Amino acid sequence: MTYAPYPTPRTDAPVVVFDFDHTLYDGDSGGHLVKWLIRRNPLRMIAALAASVVLGPMVAFLPTRRRGISGYIWIGTFGLHGRRSFDALIDQYVAIHREDVQRRLLPHALEVFREHRATGDRVVGATGAPPERARAILSFAAHEDVPVIGTAVGPRLGAVVATRHCHNDEKMRMLRERGYGEIAVAYSDSSADLPLLKAARAPVVVNPKPARVDMFRRVLPPGTPILNWGCRERGGAAAACGPAGSGSLGRVPVLEQVGELDLRKVSILACIVETAVAPLAALEPDVRLQRVDHPDQVAMAHACGTFDPVDLVVLLALDRIADIELGSSVLQRFV
């Protein structure tokens, strides 16, 4: 599928930040890269195994994570002499693993990503891995021109190491340094990105670890969406898939004020809509109905500015009770 060129975002357009691993990509792409770097040579594998006694615990703890990761990258890149050589190696890795990389890109995540770009938002990727890797992978979906902020690397002792880890509070500092100070929407799976999620006006948790879901509900604003965009082993409510205008409820509308709603009326409508939609699940192959537990989430509706108030209340009622995937023919019955 091809799309028209994206509009150039205005300097004052809303900033939308996407984490990469387990948000746009199903897996730990940085870990996959480092493993490949080490497995290229048996001597590197032996060195990595021996060093894991020290490096493994360092990676496990946030204060020492950057140094632990740097140690593994050093083992995997010994013999390289600078960032350009490292970037070329990343491109080689992506080319070799092209099919696997494309398979791991999450279609629903890419659709939300595309919708934000088409709207004119300032979309930026923020990853804990080197930015060249994310750019190379995004090129498969024609998003290679999107700015990506990631872990900085540089030469040291005959290899390449991480010099600045784009992680936790440091990720926020790096975003601000690049001019992304006020964040409208942030998508991430990780508790390490809590500084980013808390800084956003509209945080969205995507594909979290199941054990972290309750924590996100406690520390983030009530009603924060906690969604699953296709990572089978991750938590979150299944998000409805589909292109813009076909009933997708996955994208957070930016700078659109829903206004105050009578929650009692919403609850009544929710019951009516639930009763009406449930039988369709057995009749229509393009309908899925799944009850979820986020009753405070009443301010989420895809592209809500395009609906009149009655339609909007119905969509909010749908979002209040369930994650529903509606084909366009079914959606027309309700809006």
Secondary structure, DSSP 8 states (H G I E B T S, - for coil): ----------TTS-EEEE--BTTTBSS-HHHHHHHHHHHTSHHHHHHHHHHHHHHHHHHHSGGGHHHHHHHHHHHHHTT--SHHHHHHHHHHHHHHTHHHHHHHB-HHHHHHHHHHHHHT-EEEEE-SS-HHHHHHHHGGGT-TTS-EE--EEEEETTEEEEEE---THHHHHHHHHTT--SEEEEEE--GGGHHHHHHSSEEEEES--GGGHHHHHHHS-TT--EEESS-TTS-SEE-----TTTT---S--SS-------HHHHHHHHHHHHHHHHHHHHH-TT-EEEE-S-TT--S--TTGGGS-HHHHHHHHHHHHHEEEE--HHHHTTT-
